[in-house]
Amino acid sequence: MQVLWLQCAIYQEAQKIAPDAEKVVVKHSLGRFAAAHIHPMVACEMLRKGAADAVRRVNGMHPPEFTKPVALEVTFLVTDMAKIALGIRGVERVGARTIVLRDENLLELYQMFVTVVTLTRALVDR
């Protein structure tokens, strides 16, 4: 079971961006509305151990560095979401359901992402 948790896509993505960061995976997505969770007592223990390990190793950790401009690719559930996202400055459509956001400033890139998610989620939350 432990191998399953370490193989998840989010863990692998985090490993690429921040290999020095302490990572603790306590659930695994099974779909949009479901996840497999580790028992809460086990998850709490894993998080405590991860936090303690992070504190011990803090001097050896470094924030991730990004080549600018930074690009963030988002693939939506439906094509309409990608179409709606095009109304936001800096959004480029690269596929039927996929867009790319680019910016020199990471905070502004994040704000663009939040705006895209906020505007497009109404299409699937009906």
CNS distance restraints for C-alpha pairs under 8 A (distance, minus, plus):
assign (resid   1 and name CA) (resid   5 and name CA) 6.96 0.50 0.50
assign (resid   2 and name CA) (resid   6 and name CA) 6.60 0.50 0.50
assign (resid   3 and name CA) (resid   7 and name CA) 6.22 0.50 0.50
assign (resid   4 and name CA) (resid   8 and name CA) 6.79 0.50 0.50
assign (resid   5 and name CA) (resid  25 and name CA) 6.17 0.50 0.50
assign (resid   5 and name CA) (resid  26 and name CA) 7.35 0.50 0.50
assign (resid   5 and name CA) (resid  27 and name CA) 7.31 0.50 0.50
assign (resid   5 and name CA) (resid  28 and name CA) 6.75 0.50 0.50
assign (resid   6 and name CA) (resid  11 and name CA) 6.61 0.50 0.50
assign (resid   6 and name CA) (resid  25 and name CA) 7.10 0.50 0.50
assign (resid   7 and name CA) (resid  11 and name CA) 6.98 0.50 0.50
assign (resid   7 and name CA) (resid  12 and name CA) 7.00 0.50 0.50
assign (resid   8 and name CA) (resid  12 and name CA) 6.52 0.50 0.50
assign (resid   8 and name CA) (resid  28 and name CA) 6.76 0.50 0.50
assign (resid   9 and name CA) (resid  13 and name CA) 6.12 0.50 0.50
assign (resid  10 and name CA) (resid  14 and name CA) 6.09 0.50 0.50
assign (resid  11 and name CA) (resid  15 and name CA) 6.08 0.50 0.50
assign (resid  11 and name CA) (resid  23 and name CA) 7.17 0.50 0.50
assign (resid  11 and name CA) (resid  25 and name CA) 7.12 0.50 0.50
assign (resid  12 and name CA) (resid  16 and name CA) 6.45 0.50 0.50
assign (resid  13 and name CA) (resid  17 and name CA) 6.48 0.50 0.50
assign (resid  14 and name CA) (resid  18 and name CA) 5.65 0.50 0.50
assign (resid  14 and name CA) (resid  19 and name CA) 7.02 0.50 0.50
assign (resid  14 and name CA) (resid  23 and name CA) 7.89 0.50 0.50
assign (resid  15 and name CA) (resid  19 and name CA) 4.47 0.50 0.50
assign (resid  15 and name CA) (resid  20 and name CA) 7.83 0.50 0.50
assign (resid  15 and name CA) (resid  21 and name CA) 7.79 0.50 0.50
assign (resid  17 and name CA) (resid  64 and name CA) 6.00 0.50 0.50
assign (resid  18 and name CA) (resid  62 and name CA) 7.92 0.50 0.50
assign (resid  18 and name CA) (resid  63 and name CA) 6.97 0.50 0.50
assign (resid  18 and name CA) (resid  64 and name CA) 5.44 0.50 0.50
assign (resid  20 and name CA) (resid  60 and name CA) 7.45 0.50 0.50
assign (resid  20 and name CA) (resid  61 and name CA) 5.26 0.50 0.50
assign (resid  20 and name CA) (resid  62 and name CA) 6.82 0.50 0.50
assign (resid  21 and name CA) (resid  54 and name CA) 7.38 0.50 0.50
assign (resid  21 and name CA) (resid  61 and name CA) 6.43 0.50 0.50
assign (resid  21 and name CA) (resid  62 and name CA) 7.97 0.50 0.50
assign (resid  22 and name CA) (resid  50 and name CA) 6.25 0.50 0.50
assign (resid  22 and name CA) (resid  51 and name CA) 7.62 0.50 0.50
assign (resid  22 and name CA) (resid  53 and name CA) 7.24 0.50 0.50
assign (resid  22 and name CA) (resid  54 and name CA) 5.59 0.50 0.50
assign (resid  23 and name CA) (resid  50 and name CA) 7.01 0.50 0.50
assign (resid  24 and name CA) (resid  46 and name CA) 6.80 0.50 0.50
assign (resid  24 and name CA) (resid  47 and name CA) 6.34 0.50 0.50
assign (resid  24 and name CA) (resid  50 and name CA) 6.28 0.50 0.50
assign (resid  26 and name CA) (resid  37 and name CA) 6.18 0.50 0.50
assign (resid  26 and name CA) (resid  38 and name CA) 5.59 0.50 0.50
assign (resid  26 and name CA) (resid  43 and name CA) 5.61 0.50 0.50
assign (resid  26 and name CA) (resid  46 and name CA) 7.87 0.50 0.50
assign (resid  27 and name CA) (resid  35 and name CA) 6.38 0.50 0.50
assign (resid  27 and name CA) (resid  36 and name CA) 5.48 0.50 0.50
assign (resid  27 and name CA) (resid  37 and name CA) 4.33 0.50 0.50
assign (resid  27 and name CA) (resid  38 and name CA) 6.07 0.50 0.50
assign (resid  28 and name CA) (resid  35 and name CA) 5.41 0.50 0.50
assign (resid  28 and name CA) (resid  36 and name CA) 5.16 0.50 0.50
assign (resid  28 and name CA) (resid  37 and name CA) 6.57 0.50 0.50
assign (resid  29 and name CA) (resid  34 and name CA) 6.30 0.50 0.50
assign (resid  29 and name CA) (resid  35 and name CA) 4.28 0.50 0.50
assign (resid  29 and name CA) (resid  36 and name CA) 6.38 0.50 0.50
assign (resid  30 and name CA) (resid  34 and name CA) 5.28 0.50 0.50
assign (resid  30 and name CA) (resid  35 and name CA) 4.83 0.50 0.50
assign (resid  30 and name CA) (resid  36 and name CA) 6.60 0.50 0.50
assign (resid  31 and name CA) (resid  35 and name CA) 6.83 0.50 0.50
assign (resid  38 and name CA) (resid  42 and name CA) 6.53 0.50 0.50
assign (resid  38 and name CA) (resid  43 and name CA) 5.83 0.50 0.50
assign (resid  39 and name CA) (resid  43 and name CA) 6.05 0.50 0.50
assign (resid  40 and name CA) (resid  44 and name CA) 5.99 0.50 0.50
assign (resid  41 and name CA) (resid  45 and name CA) 6.34 0.50 0.50
assign (resid  42 and name CA) (resid  46 and name CA) 6.18 0.50 0.50
assign (resid  43 and name CA) (resid  47 and name CA) 6.13 0.50 0.50
assign (resid  44 and name CA) (resid  48 and name CA) 6.11 0.50 0.50
assign (resid  45 and name CA) (resid  49 and name CA) 6.15 0.50 0.50
assign (resid  46 and name CA) (resid  50 and name CA) 6.03 0.50 0.50
assign (resid  47 and name CA) (resid  51 and name CA) 6.02 0.50 0.50
assign (resid  48 and name CA) (resid  52 and name CA) 6.19 0.50 0.50
assign (resid  49 and name CA) (resid  53 and name CA) 6.08 0.50 0.50
assign (resid  50 and name CA) (resid  54 and name CA) 6.07 0.50 0.50
assign (resid  51 and name CA) (resid  55 and name CA) 6.25 0.50 0.50
assign (resid  52 and name CA) (resid  56 and name CA) 6.30 0.50 0.50
assign (resid  53 and name CA) (resid  57 and name CA) 6.22 0.50 0.50
assign (resid  54 and name CA) (resid  58 and name CA) 5.70 0.50 0.50
assign (resid  57 and name CA) (resid  61 and name CA) 6.70 0.50 0.50
assign (resid  66 and name CA) (resid  70 and name CA) 6.59 0.50 0.50
assign (resid  68 and name CA) (resid 103 and name CA) 7.45 0.50 0.50
assign (resid  68 and name CA) (resid 104 and name CA) 5.40 0.50 0.50
assign (resid  69 and name CA) (resid 102 and name CA) 6.11 0.50 0.50
assign (resid  69 and name CA) (resid 103 and name CA) 5.12 0.50 0.50
assign (resid  69 and name CA) (resid 104 and name CA) 4.33 0.50 0.50
assign (resid  69 and name CA) (resid 105 and name CA) 7.65 0.50 0.50
assign (resid  70 and name CA) (resid 102 and name CA) 5.49 0.50 0.50
assign (resid  70 and name CA) (resid 103 and name CA) 5.62 0.50 0.50
assign (resid  70 and name CA) (resid 104 and name CA) 6.13 0.50 0.50
assign (resid  70 and name CA) (resid 105 and name CA) 7.94 0.50 0.50
assign (resid  70 and name CA) (resid 106 and name CA) 7.34 0.50 0.50
assign (resid  70 and name CA) (resid 109 and name CA) 7.91 0.50 0.50
assign (resid  71 and name CA) (resid 100 and name CA) 6.39 0.50 0.50
assign (resid  71 and name CA) (resid 101 and name CA) 5.54 0.50 0.50
assign (resid  71 and name CA) (resid 102 and name CA) 4.41 0.50 0.50
assign (resid  71 and name CA) (resid 103 and name CA) 6.91 0.50 0.50
assign (resid  72 and name CA) (resid 100 and name CA) 5.52 0.50 0.50
assign (resid  72 and name CA) (resid 101 and name CA) 5.10 0.50 0.50
assign (resid  72 and name CA) (resid 102 and name CA) 6.41 0.50 0.50
assign (resid  73 and name CA) (resid  98 and name CA) 6.98 0.50 0.50
assign (resid  73 and name CA) (resid  99 and name CA) 5.80 0.50 0.50
assign (resid  73 and name CA) (resid 100 and name CA) 4.41 0.50 0.50
assign (resid  73 and name CA) (resid 101 and name CA) 6.44 0.50 0.50
assign (resid  74 and name CA) (resid  98 and name CA) 5.55 0.50 0.50
assign (resid  74 and name CA) (resid  99 and name CA) 5.39 0.50 0.50
assign (resid  74 and name CA) (resid 100 and name CA) 6.26 0.50 0.50
assign (resid  75 and name CA) (resid  82 and name CA) 7.91 0.50 0.50
assign (resid  75 and name CA) (resid  97 and name CA) 5.46 0.50 0.50
assign (resid  75 and name CA) (resid  98 and name CA) 4.20 0.50 0.50
assign (resid  75 and name CA) (resid  99 and name CA) 6.53 0.50 0.50
assign (resid  76 and name CA) (resid  81 and name CA) 6.28 0.50 0.50
assign (resid  76 and name CA) (resid  82 and name CA) 6.56 0.50 0.50
assign (resid  76 and name CA) (resid  97 and name CA) 5.21 0.50 0.50
assign (resid  76 and name CA) (resid  98 and name CA) 6.22 0.50 0.50
assign (resid  77 and name CA) (resid  81 and name CA) 7.44 0.50 0.50
assign (resid  77 and name CA) (resid  97 and name CA) 6.95 0.50 0.50
assign (resid  78 and name CA) (resid  82 and name CA) 7.36 0.50 0.50
assign (resid  78 and name CA) (resid  97 and name CA) 5.96 0.50 0.50
assign (resid  79 and name CA) (resid  83 and name CA) 6.42 0.50 0.50
assign (resid  79 and name CA) (resid  96 and name CA) 5.59 0.50 0.50
assign (resid  79 and name CA) (resid  97 and name CA) 4.57 0.50 0.50
assign (resid  80 and name CA) (resid  84 and name CA) 6.21 0.50 0.50
assign (resid  80 and name CA) (resid  97 and name CA) 7.77 0.50 0.50
assign (resid  80 and name CA) (resid 123 and name CA) 7.63 0.50 0.50
assign (resid  81 and name CA) (resid  85 and name CA) 6.25 0.50 0.50
assign (resid  81 and name CA) (resid  97 and name CA) 7.23 0.50 0.50
assign (resid  81 and name CA) (resid 120 and name CA) 5.15 0.50 0.50
assign (resid  81 and name CA) (resid 121 and name CA) 7.59 0.50 0.50
assign (resid  81 and name CA) (resid 123 and name CA) 6.81 0.50 0.50
assign (resid  82 and name CA) (resid  86 and name CA) 6.69 0.50 0.50
assign (resid  82 and name CA) (resid  93 and name CA) 6.96 0.50 0.50
assign (resid  82 and name CA) (resid  96 and name CA) 7.19 0.50 0.50
assign (resid  82 and name CA) (resid  97 and name CA) 5.34 0.50 0.50
assign (resid  82 and name CA) (resid  98 and name CA) 6.18 0.50 0.50
assign (resid  82 and name CA) (resid  99 and name CA) 6.29 0.50 0.50
assign (resid  82 and name CA) (resid 120 and name CA) 7.87 0.50 0.50
assign (resid  83 and name CA) (resid  87 and name CA) 7.83 0.50 0.50
assign (resid  83 and name CA) (resid  93 and name CA) 7.93 0.50 0.50
assign (resid  84 and name CA) (resid 119 and name CA) 7.52 0.50 0.50
assign (resid  84 and name CA) (resid 120 and name CA) 6.44 0.50 0.50
assign (resid  85 and name CA) (resid  91 and name CA) 6.79 0.50 0.50
assign (resid  85 and name CA) (resid  99 and name CA) 7.83 0.50 0.50
assign (resid  85 and name CA) (resid 116 and name CA) 5.65 0.50 0.50
assign (resid  85 and name CA) (resid 119 and name CA) 7.36 0.50 0.50
assign (resid  85 and name CA) (resid 120 and name CA) 6.69 0.50 0.50
assign (resid  86 and name CA) (resid  91 and name CA) 5.51 0.50 0.50
assign (resid  86 and name CA) (resid  92 and name CA) 6.69 0.50 0.50
assign (resid  86 and name CA) (resid  93 and name CA) 7.07 0.50 0.50
assign (resid  87 and name CA) (resid  91 and name CA) 7.65 0.50 0.50
assign (resid  88 and name CA) (resid 112 and name CA) 7.69 0.50 0.50
assign (resid  88 and name CA) (resid 116 and name CA) 7.30 0.50 0.50
assign (resid  90 and name CA) (resid 101 and name CA) 6.09 0.50 0.50
assign (resid  90 and name CA) (resid 102 and name CA) 6.46 0.50 0.50
assign (resid  90 and name CA) (resid 103 and name CA) 7.73 0.50 0.50
assign (resid  91 and name CA) (resid  99 and name CA) 6.55 0.50 0.50
assign (resid  91 and name CA) (resid 100 and name CA) 5.91 0.50 0.50
assign (resid  91 and name CA) (resid 101 and name CA) 5.06 0.50 0.50
assign (resid  91 and name CA) (resid 102 and name CA) 7.40 0.50 0.50
assign (resid  92 and name CA) (resid  99 and name CA) 5.44 0.50 0.50
assign (resid  92 and name CA) (resid 100 and name CA) 5.22 0.50 0.50
assign (resid  92 and name CA) (resid 101 and name CA) 6.57 0.50 0.50
assign (resid  93 and name CA) (resid  98 and name CA) 6.07 0.50 0.50
assign (resid  93 and name CA) (resid  99 and name CA) 4.27 0.50 0.50
assign (resid  93 and name CA) (resid 100 and name CA) 6.34 0.50 0.50
assign (resid  94 and name CA) (resid  98 and name CA) 5.66 0.50 0.50
assign (resid  94 and name CA) (resid  99 and name CA) 5.41 0.50 0.50
assign (resid  94 and name CA) (resid 100 and name CA) 6.81 0.50 0.50
assign (resid  95 and name CA) (resid  99 and name CA) 6.78 0.50 0.50
assign (resid 101 and name CA) (resid 109 and name CA) 6.98 0.50 0.50
assign (resid 101 and name CA) (resid 112 and name CA) 7.49 0.50 0.50
assign (resid 101 and name CA) (resid 113 and name CA) 7.48 0.50 0.50
assign (resid 102 and name CA) (resid 109 and name CA) 6.68 0.50 0.50
assign (resid 103 and name CA) (resid 108 and name CA) 7.00 0.50 0.50
assign (resid 103 and name CA) (resid 109 and name CA) 5.54 0.50 0.50
assign (resid 104 and name CA) (resid 109 and name CA) 7.77 0.50 0.50
assign (resid 105 and name CA) (resid 109 and name CA) 6.22 0.50 0.50
assign (resid 106 and name CA) (resid 110 and name CA) 6.14 0.50 0.50
assign (resid 107 and name CA) (resid 111 and name CA) 6.21 0.50 0.50
assign (resid 108 and name CA) (resid 112 and name CA) 6.13 0.50 0.50
assign (resid 109 and name CA) (resid 113 and name CA) 6.26 0.50 0.50
assign (resid 110 and name CA) (resid 114 and name CA) 6.24 0.50 0.50
assign (resid 111 and name CA) (resid 115 and name CA) 6.17 0.50 0.50
assign (resid 112 and name CA) (resid 116 and name CA) 6.16 0.50 0.50
assign (resid 113 and name CA) (resid 117 and name CA) 6.19 0.50 0.50
assign (resid 114 and name CA) (resid 118 and name CA) 6.03 0.50 0.50
assign (resid 115 and name CA) (resid 119 and name CA) 6.10 0.50 0.50
assign (resid 116 and name CA) (resid 120 and name CA) 6.01 0.50 0.50
assign (resid 117 and name CA) (resid 121 and name CA) 5.76 0.50 0.50
assign (resid 118 and name CA) (resid 122 and name CA) 7.39 0.50 0.50
assign (resid 120 and name CA) (resid 124 and name CA) 7.76 0.50 0.50
assign (resid 121 and name CA) (resid 125 and name CA) 6.10 0.50 0.50
assign (resid 122 and name CA) (resid 126 and name CA) 6.60 0.50 0.50
